[in-house]
């Protein structure tokens, strides 16, 4: 698969890219389609922008929802995960009696969004540490029970945490949130095209995420899913011409003048993603991620989660013998692109993502660079 896939992405020669999860990569096929669409729009922008976008965007929203298993009636495309999160947070009914709970493993901008909202409303924000390696919900729920008094308004958590790459058990966490009278808000930035989405089965109340991370789509593009009773109340954080629309897709279809090509070219990305699925590419990527766990643990790295809570194609490791600065310097000089940063307790975490353009030699390259340092 690697030789074929390398021709489908504009990757620079000599780069070992294991950081697909941060930004994704647009495939050559989607880039070509997007360029043609851009030329078409600019041939007559008066007729091809504004209200003319609504029906194509509705059609593409339905296709996306069908592909990832969401209810189209509660789904809309939006600019990115941050846009979806901002809409939920800005629409949240908070006052000085409200409590918002967020896991410390949440993406920093999402945590900051809830910080600002609770500061403005007088509500309380409780941030809950997540012990790594994560080995199941029992310890986390025990900590929630011990830390959070009384009822809550919202529990904010990720389907797959960004830096620590933990695939959290959604149903158990939703049950806890509902037992405290709250709603579960899920950051599913690492869901579409990677981890199945089932918000109704989980018991989630709202889900936001990014599409361009795991589909070969043009950046940026995200989505928002809402439970039925929230569809009429969640509004975009920016007030645009469609802000007042009773229709969810229309409400998010015109965030001021913007470039709609990333949304319009989404069907091309979905088609290519499905072809790779039919060719067995995603199964190969899962196997490669499993091989990476074996290779990394053999040199002393520790996975951030036990096997049941490791995402299919995203794995993270605690490097006890190295600092973040050391690992960043080592990987950068070797042409390795992987996410490296601090954990909640200051530990060094390295995260890798396996994609269709990777093979075992990429894993071996990283391991060979780290081996000496981890065994010093």
VOKOLGU-811477 format. One record per residue (C-alpha): y, z, x; residue number from 1; residue in one letter. Coordinates in Angstrom, 1 decimal. Each point is the difference from the previous one (the first is absolute). Layout:
N
c2, c3, c1, num, residuo
Y, Z, X, NUM, A;
...
This chain:
376
c2, c3, c1, num, residuo
0.0, 0.0, 0.0, 1, X;
2.5, 0.8, 2.8, 2, X;
0.3, -3.5, 1.4, 3, X;
0.7, -1.4, -3.5, 4, X;
2.3, 2.8, -1.0, 5, X;
2.1, -0.2, 3.2, 6, X;
1.0, -3.5, -1.0, 7, X;
1.2, 1.2, -3.3, 8, X;
2.6, 2.5, 1.3, 9, X;
2.9, -0.6, 2.4, 10, X;
-1.0, 2.8, 2.4, 11, X;
1.3, -0.1, 3.5, 12, X;
-2.7, -0.7, 2.7, 13, X;
-1.3, 3.0, 1.8, 14, X;
0.9, 2.6, -2.7, 15, X;
-2.7, 2.3, -1.2, 16, X;
1.2, 0.7, -3.5, 17, X;
-1.5, 3.1, -1.7, 18, X;
3.0, 0.9, -1.9, 19, X;
-0.3, -2.3, -3.1, 20, X;
0.5, 3.0, -2.2, 21, X;
3.7, 0.6, 1.0, 22, X;
1.5, -3.4, -1.1, 23, X;
-2.8, -2.4, -0.7, 24, X;
0.2, -3.6, 1.2, 25, X;
0.8, -3.1, -2.1, 26, X;
-2.6, -2.7, 0.5, 27, X;
1.0, -3.5, 1.0, 28, X;
-1.2, -1.3, -3.4, 29, X;
2.4, 2.4, -1.9, 30, X;
2.8, -0.8, 2.4, 31, X;
-0.3, -3.7, -0.7, 32, X;
-0.1, 0.6, -3.7, 33, X;
3.0, 2.3, 0.1, 34, X;
2.0, -2.5, 2.0, 35, X;
-0.6, -2.7, -2.6, 36, X;
1.0, 2.5, -2.8, 37, X;
3.2, 0.9, 1.9, 38, X;
1.0, -3.6, 0.3, 39, X;
-0.7, -0.5, -3.7, 40, X;
2.1, 3.0, -1.0, 41, X;
2.9, -1.2, 2.2, 42, X;
-0.1, -3.4, -1.4, 43, X;
1.3, 1.4, -3.3, 44, X;
0.6, 3.8, 0.2, 45, X;
1.9, 0.1, -3.2, 46, X;
-3.0, -1.1, -2.0, 47, X;
-2.7, 1.7, 2.1, 48, X;
1.4, 3.5, 0.4, 49, X;
1.0, 2.7, -2.5, 50, X;
-1.7, -0.1, -3.4, 51, X;
-2.2, -3.0, 1.1, 52, X;
-2.0, 2.3, 2.2, 53, X;
-1.3, 2.3, -2.9, 54, X;
-2.9, -2.0, -1.2, 55, X;
-1.4, -0.9, 3.5, 56, X;
0.4, 3.6, 1.0, 57, X;
-1.8, 1.2, -3.2, 58, X;
-2.9, -2.5, 0.7, 59, X;
-0.3, 1.2, 3.7, 60, X;
0.1, 3.6, -1.1, 61, X;
-2.9, -0.6, -2.3, 62, X;
-1.9, -1.7, 2.8, 63, X;
0.6, 2.8, 2.4, 64, X;
-1.0, 2.7, -2.6, 65, X;
-3.2, -1.9, -0.8, 66, X;
-0.8, -0.4, 3.7, 67, X;
0.4, 3.7, 0.8, 68, X;
-1.2, 1.5, -3.3, 69, X;
3.2, 1.2, -1.6, 70, X;
1.1, -0.2, -3.6, 71, X;
2.6, -2.8, -0.1, 72, X;
1.9, 1.7, -2.8, 73, X;
0.9, 2.9, 2.4, 74, X;
0.5, -2.1, 3.1, 75, X;
3.0, -1.7, 1.6, 76, X;
0.8, -1.6, 3.3, 77, X;
2.9, 1.5, 2.0, 78, X;
1.5, -0.3, 3.5, 79, X;
-2.3, 2.4, 1.8, 80, X;
-1.6, 3.5, -0.2, 81, X;
3.3, 1.7, 0.7, 82, X;
1.6, -1.8, -3.0, 83, X;
-2.8, 1.1, -2.3, 84, X;
0.2, 3.6, 1.3, 85, X;
3.8, 0.1, -0.4, 86, X;
-0.3, -1.1, -3.6, 87, X;
-2.5, 2.7, -0.8, 88, X;
2.0, 2.7, 1.8, 89, X;
3.4, -1.1, -1.4, 90, X;
-1.6, 0.1, -3.5, 91, X;
-1.7, 3.4, 0.4, 92, X;
1.1, 2.7, -2.5, 93, X;
0.9, 2.9, 2.4, 94, X;
2.0, 3.1, -0.4, 95, X;
0.3, 3.4, 1.6, 96, X;
-3.3, 1.1, -1.6, 97, X;
-2.0, -2.9, 1.3, 98, X;
-2.4, 0.0, 3.0, 99, X;
-1.1, -3.1, 1.9, 100, X;
-3.0, 0.2, 2.3, 101, X;
-0.4, -2.5, 2.8, 102, X;
-2.6, -0.1, 2.8, 103, X;
1.3, 0.0, 3.6, 104, X;
-2.0, -3.1, 0.6, 105, X;
2.3, -2.0, -2.2, 106, X;
2.1, -2.8, 1.5, 107, X;
3.3, 1.4, 1.3, 108, X;
2.3, -2.0, -2.3, 109, X;
-1.9, 1.1, -3.0, 110, X;
0.3, 3.6, 1.0, 111, X;
3.7, -0.5, 0.6, 112, X;
0.4, -1.6, -3.4, 113, X;
-1.4, 3.0, -1.7, 114, X;
2.1, 2.3, 2.2, 115, X;
3.2, -1.7, -1.2, 116, X;
-1.1, 0.1, -3.6, 117, X;
-0.9, 3.7, 0.0, 118, X;
3.2, 0.9, 1.9, 119, X;
2.1, -1.8, -2.6, 120, X;
-1.8, 1.5, -3.0, 121, X;
-0.6, 3.5, 1.3, 122, X;
-3.7, -0.5, -0.2, 123, X;
-2.5, 1.4, 2.5, 124, X;
-1.9, -2.2, 2.5, 125, X;
-3.2, 1.5, 1.4, 126, X;
-1.5, -1.8, 3.0, 127, X;
-3.7, 0.6, 0.6, 128, X;
-1.6, -0.5, 3.4, 129, X;
-3.3, -1.9, 0.2, 130, X;
-2.5, 1.2, 2.6, 131, X;
-1.5, -2.7, 2.2, 132, X;
-2.7, -1.0, 0.2, 133, X;
-0.1, -0.3, -3.8, 134, X;
-3.4, 0.7, -1.4, 135, X;
0.5, 0.3, -3.8, 136, X;
2.3, 1.3, -2.7, 137, X;
-1.3, 3.6, -0.1, 138, X;
2.1, 1.4, 2.8, 139, X;
3.1, -2.0, -1.1, 140, X;
-0.2, 1.2, -3.6, 141, X;
-0.5, 3.6, 1.3, 142, X;
3.2, -0.3, 2.0, 143, X;
1.8, -1.4, -3.1, 144, X;
-1.2, 2.9, -2.1, 145, X;
1.1, 2.5, 2.6, 146, X;
3.4, -1.7, 0.6, 147, X;
1.2, -1.3, -3.3, 148, X;
0.9, 2.5, -2.7, 149, X;
0.0, -1.0, -3.7, 150, X;
0.5, -3.4, -1.5, 151, X;
1.1, -3.1, 1.8, 152, X;
1.9, -3.2, -1.0, 153, X;
-1.6, -2.4, 2.5, 154, X;
-2.6, -0.2, 2.7, 155, X;
0.9, -2.7, 2.5, 156, X;
-2.8, -1.3, 2.2, 157, X;
-1.5, -3.1, 1.5, 158, X;
-3.2, -1.9, -0.8, 159, X;
-0.3, -0.6, 3.8, 160, X;
2.4, 2.0, 2.2, 161, X;
2.1, -2.2, 2.3, 162, X;
-0.2, 1.4, 3.5, 163, X;
-3.1, 2.3, -0.4, 164, X;
-2.1, -2.6, -1.9, 165, X;
-1.6, 2.4, -2.4, 166, X;
-1.5, -1.5, -3.2, 167, X;
0.7, 2.8, -2.5, 168, X;
-2.2, 0.8, -3.0, 169, X;
2.4, -0.9, -2.8, 170, X;
-1.9, 1.4, -3.1, 171, X;
-0.3, 3.5, 1.4, 172, X;
3.7, 0.1, 0.9, 173, X;
1.1, -1.4, -3.3, 174, X;
-2.1, 2.7, -1.8, 175, X;
1.8, 2.7, 2.0, 176, X;
3.4, -1.5, -0.8, 177, X;
-0.7, -0.2, -3.7, 178, X;
-1.4, 3.5, 0.0, 179, X;
3.5, 1.1, 1.1, 180, X;
1.7, -2.1, -2.7, 181, X;
1.1, -2.7, 2.5, 182, X;
-0.2, -3.7, 0.6, 183, X;
-1.7, -1.7, 2.9, 184, X;
2.1, -2.5, 1.9, 185, X;
-2.0, -2.2, 2.4, 186, X;
1.2, -1.9, 3.1, 187, X;
-2.4, -2.8, 0.2, 188, X;
1.7, -2.0, 2.8, 189, X;
-3.5, -0.3, 1.6, 190, X;
-1.8, -0.9, -3.2, 191, X;
0.4, -3.6, -1.2, 192, X;
-2.4, -2.3, 1.9, 193, X;
-1.6, 3.0, 1.8, 194, X;
-1.0, 2.9, -2.3, 195, X;
-0.8, -0.5, -3.7, 196, X;
2.6, 1.2, -2.5, 197, X;
-1.0, 1.9, -3.1, 198, X;
3.0, 2.1, -1.1, 199, X;
-1.3, 0.6, -3.5, 200, X;
-3.4, 1.1, 1.3, 201, X;
1.7, 2.2, 2.6, 202, X;
2.3, 1.6, -2.6, 203, X;
3.1, -1.2, 1.8, 204, X;
3.4, -0.2, -1.9, 205, X;
1.8, -2.5, 2.3, 206, X;
-1.0, -2.0, 3.1, 207, X;
2.2, -2.0, 2.3, 208, X;
-1.0, -2.0, 3.1, 209, X;
0.4, -3.0, 2.3, 210, X;
-1.8, -3.3, -0.4, 211, X;
1.0, -1.6, 3.3, 212, X;
-2.0, 2.5, 2.1, 213, X;
-3.5, -1.1, -0.9, 214, X;
0.5, -3.4, -1.7, 215, X;
1.3, -2.8, 2.3, 216, X;
3.2, -0.1, -2.1, 217, X;
3.6, -0.6, 1.0, 218, X;
2.0, 3.2, 0.6, 219, X;
1.2, 1.9, -1.9, 220, X;
-1.9, 0.4, -3.2, 221, X;
-1.1, 3.1, -1.8, 222, X;
-1.2, 1.2, -3.4, 223, X;
0.4, 2.8, -2.5, 224, X;
-2.5, 1.2, -2.6, 225, X;
0.8, 2.4, -2.7, 226, X;
-2.0, 1.9, -2.6, 227, X;
0.9, -1.0, -3.6, 228, X;
2.3, 2.9, -0.7, 229, X;
2.1, -0.7, 3.1, 230, X;
0.5, -3.8, -0.5, 231, X;
3.2, 0.4, -2.0, 232, X;
1.5, 2.7, 2.1, 233, X;
-0.3, -1.1, 3.7, 234, X;
2.9, -2.2, 1.0, 235, X;
0.9, -1.6, 3.3, 236, X;
2.0, 2.2, 2.4, 237, X;
2.6, -2.8, 0.2, 238, X;
1.9, -1.0, -3.2, 239, X;
-0.2, -3.8, -0.3, 240, X;
0.3, -2.4, -2.9, 241, X;
-3.5, 0.6, -1.2, 242, X;
0.1, 3.8, 0.3, 243, X;
0.2, 0.6, -3.8, 244, X;
-2.9, -2.4, -0.9, 245, X;
-2.7, 1.5, -2.1, 246, X;
-2.4, -2.3, 1.8, 247, X;
-1.5, 1.5, 3.2, 248, X;
-0.3, -3.3, 1.9, 249, X;
3.4, -1.2, -1.0, 250, X;
1.5, 3.4, 0.9, 251, X;
-1.1, -0.5, 3.7, 252, X;
0.4, -3.8, 0.1, 253, X;
3.6, -0.1, 1.1, 254, X;
1.1, 2.7, 2.4, 255, X;
3.2, -1.8, 0.6, 256, X;
0.0, -3.3, 2.0, 257, X;
-3.2, 0.0, 2.1, 258, X;
-2.5, -2.4, 1.5, 259, X;
-2.9, -0.3, -2.5, 260, X;
-2.2, -2.1, 2.2, 261, X;
-2.2, 2.9, 1.1, 262, X;
-0.9, 0.6, -3.7, 263, X;
-0.3, -3.7, -0.9, 264, X;
-2.4, -0.7, 2.9, 265, X;
-2.2, 3.0, -0.8, 266, X;
-2.7, -2.2, -1.7, 267, X;
-0.6, -1.9, 3.2, 268, X;
-0.5, 3.3, 1.9, 269, X;
-2.4, 1.2, -2.7, 270, X;
-2.0, -3.2, 0.1, 271, X;
-0.4, 0.3, 3.8, 272, X;
-0.9, 3.6, -0.2, 273, X;
-2.7, -0.8, -2.5, 274, X;
-1.4, -2.8, 2.2, 275, X;
-0.3, 2.5, 2.9, 276, X;
-1.8, 2.4, -2.4, 277, X;
-2.5, -2.7, -1.0, 278, X;
-0.6, -0.9, 3.6, 279, X;
-0.9, 3.7, 0.7, 280, X;
3.0, 0.6, 2.2, 281, X;
0.9, 3.4, -1.5, 282, X;
-3.6, 1.3, 0.4, 283, X;
0.2, -1.0, 3.7, 284, X;
3.3, 1.9, 0.3, 285, X;
-1.5, 3.1, -1.5, 286, X;
-2.9, -0.2, 2.5, 287, X;
2.5, -0.4, 2.8, 288, X;
1.9, 3.1, -1.1, 289, X;
-3.3, 1.9, 0.0, 290, X;
-0.8, -1.2, 3.5, 291, X;
3.5, 1.1, 1.1, 292, X;
-0.8, 3.5, -1.2, 293, X;
-3.1, 0.1, 2.2, 294, X;
1.9, -1.4, 3.0, 295, X;
2.9, 2.3, -0.3, 296, X;
-2.0, 3.2, -0.6, 297, X;
-2.1, -0.9, 3.1, 298, X;
3.0, 0.5, 2.2, 299, X;
1.2, 3.2, -1.7, 300, X;
2.3, -1.2, -2.7, 301, X;
-0.3, 1.8, -3.3, 302, X;
0.1, -1.8, -3.4, 303, X;
2.6, 1.4, -2.4, 304, X;
-2.5, 0.0, -2.8, 305, X;
-3.7, 0.3, -0.5, 306, X;
-1.8, -3.1, -1.1, 307, X;
0.4, 0.3, -3.8, 308, X;
3.8, 0.2, 0.4, 309, X;
0.5, -2.8, 2.5, 310, X;
1.6, -3.2, -1.4, 311, X;
-2.1, -3.2, 0.3, 312, X;
2.2, -1.7, 2.6, 313, X;
2.4, 2.6, 1.1, 314, X;
-1.0, 2.8, 2.4, 315, X;
2.0, 2.6, 1.9, 316, X;
-0.9, 2.2, 2.9, 317, X;
1.3, 3.2, 1.6, 318, X;
0.4, -0.4, 3.7, 319, X;
-0.1, 3.6, 1.3, 320, X;
0.6, -0.7, 3.6, 321, X;
3.0, -2.3, -0.2, 322, X;
3.6, 0.1, -1.2, 323, X;
1.5, -2.6, -2.4, 324, X;
2.3, -1.3, 2.8, 325, X;
-3.0, -0.5, 2.3, 326, X;
-2.0, -1.9, -2.6, 327, X;
2.9, -2.2, -1.0, 328, X;
0.7, -0.9, 3.6, 329, X;
-3.7, -0.7, 0.7, 330, X;
-0.5, -2.2, -3.0, 331, X;
3.2, -1.8, 0.3, 332, X;
-0.6, -1.0, 3.6, 333, X;
-3.5, -1.2, -0.9, 334, X;
1.3, -2.2, -2.8, 335, X;
-1.6, 2.2, -2.6, 336, X;
1.8, 0.4, -3.3, 337, X;
-1.2, 3.1, -1.9, 338, X;
1.9, 2.8, -1.8, 339, X;
0.5, 3.0, 2.2, 340, X;
1.9, 3.1, -1.1, 341, X;
-0.1, 3.8, -0.5, 342, X;
-2.1, 1.8, -2.6, 343, X;
1.3, 2.9, -2.1, 344, X;
-0.9, 2.5, 2.7, 345, X;
1.4, -2.2, 2.8, 346, X;
-3.4, -1.5, 1.0, 347, X;
-0.1, -3.6, 1.2, 348, X;
-1.5, -2.4, -2.5, 349, X;
-1.0, -3.6, 0.6, 350, X;
-0.6, -2.1, -3.1, 351, X;
-1.8, -3.4, -0.1, 352, X;
-0.5, -2.6, -2.7, 353, X;
-2.7, -2.6, 0.2, 354, X;
0.8, -3.5, -1.4, 355, X;
-1.5, -3.5, 0.0, 356, X;
1.5, -0.8, 3.3, 357, X;
-1.7, 3.0, 1.8, 358, X;
-3.4, 0.4, 1.6, 359, X;
-1.8, 2.6, 2.1, 360, X;
1.8, -1.2, 3.2, 361, X;
3.2, 1.3, -1.4, 362, X;
-1.5, 3.5, -0.6, 363, X;
-1.5, -0.1, 3.5, 364, X;
3.4, -0.8, 1.5, 365, X;
1.5, 3.1, -1.5, 366, X;
-2.9, 2.2, 0.9, 367, X;
0.1, -1.1, 3.6, 368, X;
3.7, 0.8, 0.3, 369, X;
-0.5, 3.5, -1.5, 370, X;
-3.3, 1.0, 1.6, 371, X;
1.3, 1.3, 3.2, 372, X;
2.9, 1.9, -1.5, 373, X;
-2.1, 1.7, -2.7, 374, X;
-2.6, 1.2, 2.5, 375, X;
2.4, 1.3, 2.7, 376, X;
